[in-house]
């Protein structure tokens, strides 16, 4: 019996379990954090009754979703209606396996070095972009299958918005690909470890980062780009006819996508798990270095999530024509300009 193979399988299973549990817990408490931070910004309290300071509110919300009546419209296309939230959630979750959460770390008792990533392969960035683009099918199909004009309008808006901003998002990342010369997220993070972990690509790609951030907020349907939901215009948009756990899956997918966007921004532009001077102080490969790096990675992600919440409390929603005009007439040309400037700088100075 190949005990090494069995150990590798067990470690992969444990890694997948830990990643998904951490992601789901972070997503659950991001919802609570959003409600509390919005309350602070708007001069009110937010949820604070369930548990100390509202700490158990996510579990109360989950229980509410489980116990709520599940209503299905009579005229809906039932198979697609049930499939849509599953597509949205699965597309959001599948990207988690390729992000490096930390450096290769040696476990003391078994003396085995393990990478703090579930799966690492050469085209991980293409995998992330490909899988996340599938999420639009969940929203579009939900809007169509509900047989509701408001839902359909939200689905159509989402299709137009996500296709438009995906172009700018993908092009904004080409600058990082040109600088790093790879599509492997692990290698991109490793290359940013120069200068004691401070050689972050945001220093070389400030325009690319700004364009990515704007396009990513639009891709996740968040304020000021929340046109597919737009409760003041479309009741609730594409998920108007969804209730109970099916609505919870759409809610979960939105927040997982926020987490994914934050992870990608951290990985590509802010050094990933690199914490300045941590390697020099703690020693490469040590379990303490791995722990500090993973915590640093999560802290960077939380800062992006806070930015999401802050923007929601600050900015008004675009009109749809403004949204499309901004994407095609400003973001797309600016992304192409960034590629041209990056390629020119590499040609002359590298």
C-alpha positions in Angstrom: 0.0 0.0 0.0 1.3 3.4 -1.0 1.1 5.3 2.3 2.6 8.5 0.7 -0.2 8.6 -1.8 -2.8 8.1 1.0 -1.2 10.9 3.0 -1.2 13.2 0.1 -4.9 12.5 -0.5 -5.8 13.1 3.1 -3.8 16.4 3.2 -5.6 17.6 0.0 -9.0 16.6 1.5 -8.1 18.5 4.7 -7.0 21.5 2.7 -10.2 21.6 0.7 -12.3 21.3 3.9 -10.3 24.1 5.7 -10.5 26.4 2.7 -14.3 26.1 2.2 -15.0 26.3 6.0 -12.9 29.4 6.3 -14.5 31.0 3.2 -18.0 30.3 4.3 -17.3 31.6 7.9 -15.7 34.8 6.4 -18.6 35.3 4.1 -21.1 34.8 6.9 -19.4 37.4 9.1 -18.8 39.8 6.2 -22.6 40.1 6.0 -22.7 40.9 9.8 -19.8 43.3 9.4 -21.5 45.0 6.5 -24.7 45.6 8.5 -22.8 46.9 11.5 -20.5 49.2 9.5 -23.4 50.5 7.5 -25.2 51.2 10.8 -22.1 53.0 12.1 -21.8 55.2 9.0 -25.5 55.9 8.9 -25.8 56.7 12.6 -27.6 53.6 13.8 -26.7 50.3 15.6 -27.3 47.4 13.2 -28.0 43.9 14.4 -26.8 43.5 18.0 -29.4 41.2 19.8 -28.4 37.6 18.9 -25.4 36.8 21.0 -22.9 39.3 22.4 -22.9 42.3 20.1 -24.8 40.3 17.5 -22.0 37.8 17.0 -24.5 34.9 16.4 -26.6 36.8 13.9 -25.2 34.8 10.8 -26.5 31.6 12.4 -29.9 33.1 13.1 -30.1 34.3 9.5 -29.2 30.7 8.3 -31.9 29.3 10.5 -34.4 31.8 9.1 -33.6 30.9 5.5 -33.9 27.1 6.3 -37.4 27.6 8.0 -38.9 30.1 5.6 -41.6 28.9 3.2 -40.2 27.9 -0.2 -42.4 29.5 -2.9 -42.1 28.6 -6.5 -44.0 30.6 -9.2 -46.6 28.5 -11.1 -45.4 29.8 -14.5 -41.7 29.4 -14.0 -39.5 27.0 -15.9 -38.9 24.8 -12.9 -35.7 23.0 -13.8 -33.8 26.2 -14.8 -35.4 28.0 -11.9 -33.9 25.6 -9.4 -30.6 25.2 -11.3 -29.8 29.0 -11.5 -28.8 29.6 -7.8 -26.7 26.4 -7.9 -24.8 27.6 -10.9 -24.2 31.0 -9.3 -22.9 29.5 -6.0 -20.8 26.7 -7.6 -19.1 29.1 -10.0 -18.2 31.4 -7.1 -16.8 28.5 -4.9 -14.8 26.7 -7.6 -12.1 29.4 -7.9 -11.0 29.0 -4.2 -8.8 26.0 -4.9 -6.1 27.9 -6.9 -5.3 30.8 -4.6 -2.1 30.4 -2.5 -3.0 31.3 1.1 0.6 31.1 2.3 4.1 29.8 1.5 5.3 26.2 1.5 5.3 25.3 5.2 7.0 22.4 7.0 4.8 20.6 9.6 6.9 19.8 12.6 5.7 16.4 13.7 5.6 14.6 10.4 8.4 16.7 8.9 6.6 17.2 5.6 6.6 20.4 3.6 3.1 21.3 2.2 2.0 24.1 0.0 -0.8 26.3 1.4 -2.8 26.0 -1.7 -5.2 23.3 -2.8 -4.2 23.1 -6.5 -1.5 24.8 -8.3 -1.2 24.8 -12.1 0.3 26.9 -14.9 -2.9 28.7 -16.1 -4.5 29.4 -12.7 -5.4 33.0 -13.7 -7.2 31.8 -16.8 -9.0 29.3 -14.7 -10.2 32.0 -12.3 -11.4 34.3 -15.1 -13.1 31.4 -17.0 -15.0 30.0 -13.9 -16.1 33.4 -12.6 -17.5 34.3 -16.1 -19.9 31.3 -15.8 -21.6 33.1 -12.9 -23.5 35.3 -15.3 -25.4 32.3 -16.5 -26.9 31.8 -13.0 -28.2 35.4 -12.9 -29.4 35.5 -16.5 -31.2 32.1 -16.2 -32.8 33.1 -12.9 -34.2 36.2 -14.5 -35.5 34.3 -17.5 -36.9 31.2 -15.7 -38.9 33.2 -13.1 -41.4 34.4 -15.8 -41.4 37.9 -14.2 -40.8 41.0 -16.1 -38.7 42.6 -13.3 -36.6 39.5 -13.0 -36.1 39.3 -16.7 -35.0 42.9 -16.9 -32.5 42.3 -14.1 -31.2 39.2 -15.9 -30.7 41.2 -19.1 -29.0 44.0 -17.3 -26.7 41.6 -15.7 -25.8 39.9 -18.9 -25.0 43.2 -20.6 -23.1 44.5 -17.6 -21.0 41.5 -16.9 -20.0 40.9 -20.5 -19.0 44.6 -20.9 -17.0 44.8 -17.7 -15.4 41.4 -18.1 -13.5 42.8 -21.1 -12.1 45.7 -19.1 -11.3 43.4 -16.1 -9.4 40.8 -18.3 -7.5 43.5 -20.1 -6.6 45.3 -16.8 -4.7 42.1 -15.7 -2.6 41.8 -18.8 -0.2 44.4 -17.4 0.5 42.0 -14.5 1.0 39.1 -16.9 3.4 41.1 -19.0 5.4 42.1 -15.9 5.5 38.7 -14.3 5.6 36.6 -17.5 3.3 33.9 -16.1 -0.3 32.9 -15.5 0.6 30.8 -12.4 -0.8 32.7 -9.3 1.9 31.0 -7.1 4.7 32.3 -9.3 3.2 35.8 -9.4 3.1 35.9 -5.6 6.7 34.5 -5.4 7.9 37.2 -7.7 6.5 39.9 -5.4 8.6 38.6 -2.5 11.6 40.7 -3.7 12.8 43.5 -1.5 11.8 41.6 1.7 8.3 41.0 0.6 7.5 44.6 -0.5 7.9 44.3 -4.3 4.1 44.5 -4.9 2.9 44.8 -8.5 0.6 47.7 -7.5 3.8 49.8 -7.6 4.3 48.9 -11.3 0.6 48.7 -12.3 -1.2 51.5 -10.5 -3.5 52.2 -13.5 -4.1 48.5 -14.0 -5.1 48.1 -10.3 -7.6 51.0 -10.4 -9.2 49.6 -13.6 -9.4 46.1 -12.1 -11.0 47.4 -8.9 -13.7 49.3 -10.8 -14.4 46.5 -13.2 -14.5 43.9 -10.4 -17.0 45.9 -8.4 -19.2 46.0 -11.5 -18.7 42.2 -12.0 -20.0 41.5 -8.5 -23.1 43.7 -8.9 -22.3 45.9 -6.0 -23.0 49.6 -5.4 -22.7 51.7 -7.5 -23.0 49.0 -10.2 -26.0 47.1 -8.6 -28.2 47.6 -11.7 -29.3 43.9 -11.9 -31.0 44.1 -8.5 -31.9 47.8 -8.2 -34.7 47.5 -5.7 -35.9 51.0 -6.3 -36.6 50.1 -10.0 -36.9 46.4 -10.3 -38.3 45.3 -6.9 -35.3 43.0 -6.4 -34.2 42.3 -9.9 -33.3 38.8 -11.0 -34.0 37.2 -7.6 -37.5 38.8 -7.1 -39.2 35.4 -7.3 -36.7 33.5 -5.1 -37.2 32.8 -1.4 -35.8 30.6 1.4 -32.6 28.7 0.6 -32.6 29.5 -3.1 -32.4 33.2 -2.3 -29.7 32.4 0.3 -27.6 30.8 -2.4 -27.7 33.9 -4.5 -26.9 36.0 -1.4 -24.0 33.6 -0.7 -22.7 33.7 -4.3 -22.6 37.5 -4.2 -20.5 37.6 -1.0 -18.2 34.8 -2.2 -17.6 36.7 -5.4 -16.7 39.7 -3.3 -14.2 37.5 -1.4 -12.9 36.1 -4.7 -12.3 39.6 -6.2 -10.5 40.7 -3.0 -8.3 37.5 -3.1 -7.4 38.1 -6.7 -6.6 41.8 -6.1 -4.4 40.8 -3.1 -2.7 38.0 -5.1 -2.0 40.0 -8.2 -1.3 43.5 -6.9 -0.5 43.4 -3.2 1.9 40.6 -2.8 -0.6 37.8 -1.9 0.6 36.3 1.4 3.8 38.3 1.4 4.2 40.2 4.7 7.0 42.8 4.6 10.2 41.5 6.3 8.4 38.4 7.7 10.7 36.0 5.9 13.8 37.7 7.2 12.5 37.7 10.8 10.8 34.3 11.0 12.7 32.1 8.6 11.6 30.6 5.3 9.5 27.4 5.6 8.8 27.7 9.4 5.3 27.1 10.6 5.2 30.5 12.3 6.2 32.2 9.0 3.4 30.3 7.2 0.8 31.3 9.9 1.9 35.0 9.8 1.7 35.0 6.0 -1.8 33.4 5.9 -3.0 36.0 8.5 -1.4 38.8 6.4 -3.2 37.5 3.3 -6.6 37.5 5.2 -6.0 41.0 6.6 -5.4 42.4 3.1 -8.7 40.7 1.9 -10.6 42.2 4.8 -9.4 45.7 3.8 -10.9 45.2 0.4 -14.1 43.9 1.9 -14.3 47.0 4.0 -13.8 49.1 0.9 -16.8 47.3 -0.6 -18.9 48.2 2.4 -17.7 51.8 2.5 -18.6 52.3 -1.2 -22.1 50.9 -0.6 -22.6 53.5 2.2 -21.3 56.4 0.1 -22.1 56.2 -3.6 -25.4 56.4 -5.5 -26.4 54.0 -8.3 -25.5 54.7 -11.9 -28.2 55.0 -14.6 -28.0 52.0 -16.9 -26.9 54.1 -19.9 -24.2 55.7 -17.7 -23.0 52.2 -16.7 -22.6 50.9 -20.2 -21.1 54.2 -21.5 -18.5 54.2 -18.7 -17.5 50.6 -19.4 -17.1 50.9 -23.1 -16.0 54.5 -23.5 -13.6 54.9 -20.5 -12.6 51.6 -18.9 -12.0 49.6 -22.1 -9.8 52.3 -23.8 -7.9 52.9 -20.5 -7.2 49.2 -20.1 -5.8 49.1 -23.7 -3.7 52.2 -22.9 -2.3 50.4 -19.8 -1.3 47.4 -21.9 0.4 49.7 -24.4 2.3 51.6 -21.7 3.4 48.5 -19.9 4.6 46.7 -23.1 6.5 49.9 -24.1 8.2 50.2 -20.7 9.2 46.5 -20.7 10.6 46.8 -24.3 12.8 49.8 -23.5 13.8 49.2 -19.8 13.8 45.4 -19.2 
